[in-house]
Amino acid sequence: MLGCLLLAGCGEPAPRAGPVTLVFKHARILGPSDPLPAVLREFETWHPGVRVRSEALPWSTDEQHQFYVVNLEGGNPGFDVMMLDVIWVAEFARAGWLLDLTPHLAPDELAPHFPAAATAARFDGRVWALPWIMNVGLLYYRADLLAKHGLEPPETYDELVAQARRIRAAERDPRLDGFLWQGKQYEGLVVNVLEGLWANGTRLLGDDGTIFPEPERAREVLAFLRGLIDHGISPPWVTAADEELTRRAFGNGHAIFLRNWPYAMDLFELADSPVRGKVGMASLPRHARGAERAGATGGAHLGVYRYTKQSEAAVALVRFLAGEAAQKALATGVALNPTRTALYHDAALVRTRPNLPRIYSLAAAARPRPVTPYYLVLSTTLQPELSAVLVGIKTPGEAVADARRRLDHFLRGIR
Amino acid sequence: MTPRRRADRRTGFLLLAPALAVLVALTVYPVASVLWFSLQHRMPVFGIARFAGVAHYAFLAEDPRFSNAAWITFAFTTVSVGLELGLGLLVALALRAQRTGRRLGLSLLLLAWALPSVVTARLFEWLYHPAAGLANFLLGGHPLNWLGDPVLALPGVILADVWRTMPFVALICYARLTTIAPELYEAAQVDGAGQLAMFRRITLPLLSQVLLIGLLFRSLDALRAFDLMFVLTGGGPAGTTETLSVYAYRNLFQTLQLGFGSAVAVVAAALVMLVAWAYLRILRREGLTA
C-alpha cells in the first residue's frame, strides 16, 4: 500500500476528483443588472460538481474574432464554451474548432428557435451551435409624424421616400432628416445592402456560389441607396454612420425613419428621451418588385470547443443557456432578445418587455446573412466597393464588377 | 592554412553559433516564411496551403485597392509629418518666448501625446460628429461631412494625427532650445542681427539634428499608421483612408488569408525599407550615424 503511494504513478491515474470547471467566453453583457451570473449559478445547482467560470471577451467584434482565431489555432484555448457572432459559426465549424453538436441534440432541438437563427447554426448538414440571442434589422418610424399627416408605415421604399418628402415639406424643420441608415465602410454597410438585395428579390450569393447572381437587381439597390443621399432623403453623413450615430440622431428627434436593431427601442422609451412614445417599429420595406420584407439576422450563438475535456458538461451548459429559462432571465434582466419564439408570448416577460410581441413578427421574417465559412472574406472585399458607390466614386455597375473580380481571385484559390 | 589556424577558425564559428542561431530564428526564418507564404493560397484555419506561384503579386500589380493604400500611406505620411514638424517647431519657439504659463503649456502638450491613439480617435469622432460635433459647430451654418466625404476624410484623420503627435516634435525641439547658450544670441545682437537672421543662422542650424530625428521617427511611425483610421473611418469612405497597414490587417487577421496578406506585407515592407534607406543616407551625410 505504502509502496504504491510512493510510486505515485502505479496503475492508471485516478479520475480527477473535485469539481469540473468550465470556462465560458462571452461578450460583456451591458446594462444595469447583468443576469448572467445568476443564470450560471442556477446551472451549477442543477449540475453538482460542475463549476462555470465566465470570462469577458475584448470589446469589439473584430477583436473578439481575432482572440478566438489566435487561441483556437494554437490548439489550447483555455475555454470550453464560446459565444459566437452568427456570421462566424460556419467559419469556425469549417476550421474544425467546434464540437459537432448533432449527436448530442434531440432531433427537433432547433425547432423552437427562429428559422433564421436555426439556419445560421447549421453548416454541411450538421448543427454546430445553438442560438442564444436574436437580433433583426427593422424600420423605426416617427408614429406621431406619420399620424399627423395621415400616413401608414411604408410598405415599399418608394412610399418611404414619398412620405419623407411630404412630411419634411410640411414640417419645415431644416434639422429633420428623412431616412437614416448605416453607410460607413464596415460590416453594418454590408448588412444594409443585403437587406436591400432581399427587398429587391435577389441576394448576394447564388446557390452555385456566384456573387451577385443577378447583377442588374444588385445595381438597382446600390443606385437607390446612392439616390437617397443625392435627393436629400438621407443626409450625406450616413456614409460615415454606424448604428449608434444614427440611433442618437433619430433619438434626438432629428429623423423620420431609421433602420436599426431592436435594442434602440428601449433607449427611445427612456424617461428623458425626446421621442418617448412617438416611435413605431415595422418591417423594412421592399422595393416595388414585390419581394419579401426581411431584416437581417444578428445576434449570438453558443458553441463548444471541439477538443474540450468536459464535452458532456459543456454541451449541457450550452443547452441550458439556450434553454427557455435562461433566455427568459436574459430577456428580463437586459434588453437582449430570445431566439425562442415561445418567449415572445410569455405573459410575465411581455409585462416587463412590452415590445416583444411586436419584435416577434419582425424576427420571424428575418433572414440570415450568407452562411459560408468565407463570410468575412466576402464582407471585407465588398465594404470599400459598396462605400465607393455611396460617395459617388464608382457607379453601381463598376462596384459590382470590381467586387466580383476581387472575390474571384480569393475564392478560386482557397475554395 | 595551418591546422592550428583552422582549429581556431572552427572555435570562432562555434562561439558565434548561438548568436547566429538567434539571428536566423528571429529574422531570417520569419522573413523567409512570409516570402514562402506569399507564394501560396494559404488559409491555415481551413487547412488550405496550395502553391500559387506569383499569382498574388500579379494580382497586386493590378490591384487598385493596393495601389490606393500605398498612395494613401504616402500622402498621409508626407502631409502629417510635414505639419507636425512645422507646427512642433512653432510651438517650441512660442514656449521659449513665453514667460508665464510655460509649465502649463508643457503639461497640455504632454497630455495630448500621452493619450492612447484609440482614445484620441474616439475624441475626434465626437469632434467630427455631423450634428453635435465641435468642428461643425465652429463652421456655423455650413456643416461638413468630415468622415463620410471621400475628399475630407483623409484630412480629418491627418488633423487628428497632427494633434496627437505634434507635441512630440514640440517637446524635443523645446528641449534642444533650452540648451542653446544665450551668449550666442547676445553676440549676434551686438553684431546687429535681426530676429529672422538669428533664427536662420543660430536657431535653425542648431535644431536641425533634432528635427531630422523627429522626421525619421515620425515618418517611420506614420508609414505604419493604423489605429486612428481603423477607429475613425474603418478605412472608408471608399477606401480613402485605407493605409497599407489597414489593408494588410484586413487580409491577415480579419479574413485570415495568410498567402495574399503576406504578399501585401512583403510589398509594403519593401516600400518602407526604401524610405528607411533614403533616410539612412541623409543621416549618414549629416554625420548622425556611422
Interface residues (C-beta under 8 A of the other chain):
Chain A: D62 H65 Q66 V69 E73 E91 R94 A95 G96 R175 G183 K184 Q185 Y186 P235 P236 W237 V238 T239 A240 A241 L245 R248 A249 N252 H254 P373 L376 V377 T380 T381 Q383 P384 S387 A388 L390 V391 G392 I393 K394 D402 R406 H409 F410 G413 I414
Chain B: H41 M43 P44 V45 F46 G47 I48 R50 A52 A55 F59 D63 P64 R65 H129 P130 A131 A132 N145 W146 L147 G148 D149 P150 A153 T233 G234 G235 G236 P237 A238 G239 E242 R250 N251 F253 Q254 T255 L256 Q257 G259 F260
